[in-house]
């Protein structure tokens, strides 16, 4: 019986640390995100070949980091209480958002690069004929990124509302979460936010700030529970 009170705080400490570390790494990886600056398929393929290693590292890292953050947020949901509708809603939407982001990262980080490498060195006429395929990949990536951003924002919004009833510090984090969740949704729906490298970077940064606050709050909850036990 003496171990029961410390089981949840220990889990909260690990999950909170995982969220904090993942948040910092996500920002650092986005700062290294390569971009393609050209209007011709031949130049785009050449740049993809040149930046293939960095592109794979950044997107592969983001795949791992996003999954790790989600694992941490499952601990966050456990701390809030799975019996609450808002907590379950947040977990489902955030998880769906992570799945969409993973799909977007796989397209930009690996599928497009692998496809481009098979046509490297081909005549320009052949390369230009591939433009509709690259447009399709870009459109699919953008659709997944937009759906992921909205779904993750809804998840953050649901969790933030739940946090707002848990004391002053949690209320402040909840208000911040509502802002971090609402602004990307409004920006996308009003077409003021484009999810290019810079736009996606802003979304990642906003979510990372909230994630850091949540992770620190979770670890403080653990410290309070240990001192009270």
C-alpha positions in Angstrom: 0.0 0.0 0.0 2.9 2.4 0.6 3.9 2.2 -3.1 0.5 3.2 -4.5 0.8 7.0 -3.9 4.2 7.2 -5.6 3.3 5.2 -8.7 1.4 8.0 -10.5 3.9 10.8 -9.5 6.8 8.7 -10.9 4.9 8.3 -14.1 4.1 12.0 -14.2 7.8 12.9 -13.8 8.9 10.6 -16.6 6.0 11.8 -18.9 6.6 15.4 -18.1 10.4 15.1 -18.9 9.6 13.3 -22.1 7.3 16.1 -23.2 9.8 18.8 -22.3 12.7 17.1 -24.1 10.6 16.3 -27.1 9.4 19.9 -27.3 12.9 21.3 -27.3 14.1 18.8 -29.9 11.1 19.5 -32.2 12.1 23.2 -32.4 15.7 22.4 -33.0 14.9 20.0 -35.8 12.5 22.5 -37.4 15.4 25.0 -37.4 17.4 22.6 -39.5 14.5 21.8 -41.9 15.7 22.2 -45.5 13.7 24.0 -48.2 13.6 23.8 -52.0 13.8 27.2 -53.8 13.1 26.6 -57.5 10.4 26.5 -60.1 11.8 23.8 -62.3 11.7 20.1 -61.7 15.3 19.5 -62.7 16.6 22.0 -60.1 14.2 20.7 -57.5 15.5 17.1 -58.0 19.1 18.4 -57.8 18.4 20.2 -54.5 16.7 17.1 -53.1 19.7 15.0 -53.9 22.0 17.6 -52.3 19.9 17.8 -49.2 18.8 14.2 -49.0 20.8 13.3 -45.9 19.7 16.4 -43.9 16.1 16.0 -45.1 16.1 12.4 -43.9 17.7 13.3 -40.6 15.2 16.1 -39.9 12.1 14.2 -40.8 13.2 11.0 -39.3 14.0 12.9 -36.1 10.6 14.5 -36.1 8.9 11.1 -36.5 10.6 9.9 -33.4 10.1 13.1 -31.4 6.4 13.4 -32.3 5.8 9.8 -31.2 7.8 10.4 -27.9 5.8 13.5 -27.2 2.5 11.6 -27.7 3.7 8.9 -25.3 4.4 11.7 -22.8 0.9 13.1 -23.4 -0.6 9.7 -22.7 0.9 10.1 -19.2 -0.5 13.6 -19.0 -4.0 12.2 -19.9 -3.5 9.5 -17.2 -2.7 12.2 -14.7 -5.8 14.3 -15.6 -8.0 11.2 -15.5 -9.2 9.0 -18.4 -12.7 9.0 -17.1 -13.2 12.6 -18.1 -14.6 13.2 -21.6 -12.4 16.2 -22.3 -9.3 14.1 -21.5 -10.3 11.3 -23.8 -11.2 13.8 -26.5 -7.8 15.4 -26.3 -6.0 12.1 -26.5 -8.0 11.0 -29.5 -7.6 14.2 -31.5 -4.0 14.7 -30.6 -3.2 11.1 -31.5 -5.0 11.5 -34.9 -3.0 14.7 -35.4 0.3 13.0 -34.8 -0.7 10.3 -37.2 -1.3 12.9 -39.9 2.0 14.6 -39.2 3.8 11.3 -39.5 2.2 10.8 -42.9 3.3 14.3 -44.0 6.8 13.8 -42.7 7.1 10.4 -44.6 6.1 12.1 -47.8 8.4 15.1 -47.6 11.3 13.3 -45.9 11.4 10.0 -47.7 8.9 9.2 -50.4 9.5 12.3 -52.5 13.3 12.1 -52.1 13.3 8.4 -53.0 11.1 9.1 -56.0 13.3 12.0 -57.2 16.5 9.9 -56.8 15.3 7.4 -59.4 15.0 10.1 -62.0 18.2 12.0 -61.2 20.2 12.7 -64.4 17.3 12.1 -66.8 16.7 14.5 -69.7 14.8 17.7 -68.7 11.8 16.8 -70.9 11.3 13.6 -68.8 11.8 15.5 -65.6 9.2 18.1 -66.5 6.7 15.4 -67.2 6.9 14.3 -63.5 5.7 17.7 -62.3 2.1 16.5 -61.8 3.4 13.8 -59.5 5.4 16.2 -57.4 2.3 18.5 -57.2 0.2 15.6 -56.0 2.8 14.7 -53.3 3.0 18.4 -52.2 -0.8 18.6 -52.1 -1.1 15.4 -50.1 1.6 16.6 -47.7 -0.2 19.9 -47.2 -3.5 18.2 -46.6 -2.0 15.9 -44.0 -0.1 18.8 -42.3 -3.3 20.9 -42.2 -5.4 18.0 -40.8 -2.7 17.2 -38.3 -2.4 20.8 -37.1 -6.1 21.2 -36.7 -6.5 17.8 -34.9 -3.5 18.4 -32.6 -4.9 21.9 -31.8 -8.3 20.5 -30.9 -6.6 18.0 -28.6 -4.6 20.8 -26.9 -7.8 22.8 -26.6 -9.7 20.0 -25.0 -6.9 19.4 -22.5 -6.5 23.1 -21.8 -10.2 23.4 -20.9 -9.8 20.5 -18.5 -6.7 22.1 -17.0 -8.5 25.3 -16.3 -10.2 23.8 -13.3 -7.1 22.7 -11.5 -5.6 25.7 -9.7 -4.1 29.0 -10.7 -0.9 27.6 -12.4 -2.9 25.1 -14.4 -5.5 27.8 -15.3 -2.7 30.0 -16.8 -1.4 27.0 -18.8 -4.9 26.3 -19.9 -5.4 29.8 -21.2 -2.1 29.6 -23.0 -3.1 26.3 -24.5 -6.4 27.7 -25.8 -4.5 30.5 -27.5 -1.9 28.1 -29.0 -4.7 25.9 -30.2 -7.1 28.5 -31.5 -4.6 30.7 -33.5 -3.4 27.9 -35.9 -7.0 26.8 -36.5 -8.1 30.4 -37.3 -5.1 31.0 -39.4 -5.7 27.9 -41.5 -9.4 28.4 -41.9 -8.9 32.0 -42.9 -6.0 31.1 -45.2 -3.7 33.5 -43.3 -1.4 30.6 -42.3 0.5 28.6 -44.8 2.2 25.4 -43.7 5.5 26.0 -45.5 8.7 25.6 -43.5 8.2 28.9 -41.7 4.5 28.4 -41.1 5.0 24.9 -39.8 7.9 26.2 -37.7 5.6 28.7 -36.0 3.1 26.0 -35.2 5.8 23.7 -33.8 7.1 26.6 -31.7 3.7 27.5 -30.2 3.0 23.8 -29.4 6.5 23.5 -27.9 6.0 26.4 -25.6 2.7 24.9 -24.3 4.3 21.5 -24.1 7.2 22.8 -21.9 4.6 24.4 -19.6 2.7 21.2 -19.3 5.8 19.1 -18.8 7.0 21.4 -16.0 3.6 21.4 -14.4 3.5 17.6 -14.4 6.9 17.3 -12.8 5.9 19.9 -10.1 2.7 17.8 -9.5 5.0 14.8 -8.9 7.2 16.8 -6.5 4.1 18.0 -4.5 2.8 14.4 -4.3 6.1 13.1 -3.1 6.4 15.7 -0.4 2.9 15.0 0.7 3.4 11.2 0.9 
